[in-house]
Amino acid sequence: MGENAYLALPKGQLTEGHVLIIPVIHRQNTLQLPEEAMAEIGQFTSALIRCWFAKGVMDRMFREQGKAVLLLERNLTTRNPLHCHIQVLPIDPAKGVSVWRE
């Protein structure tokens, strides 16, 4: 958990390793977030990617399997008007393209 954003696991993971980066402040999209929130989201994203693709335990799971990372911004209606978040998904690049074409 950071000052301006935090990591959470989604209720239903779309892929193994699917994580959410959620800003603390409620805004409709990341373009409306303050610079410090965007900087922290960038730090979380970089840390996740480094962790997934570093040599070691996760090496077999992601790098050797040829995984890529998909970042997807989404917003949800909450008690406060809208709340954006970033979905971070390790995906198979070949399959990822076909999913978005369907």
Salt bridges, closest charged atoms under 4 A:
ASP59 OD1 - ARG63 NE 3.09
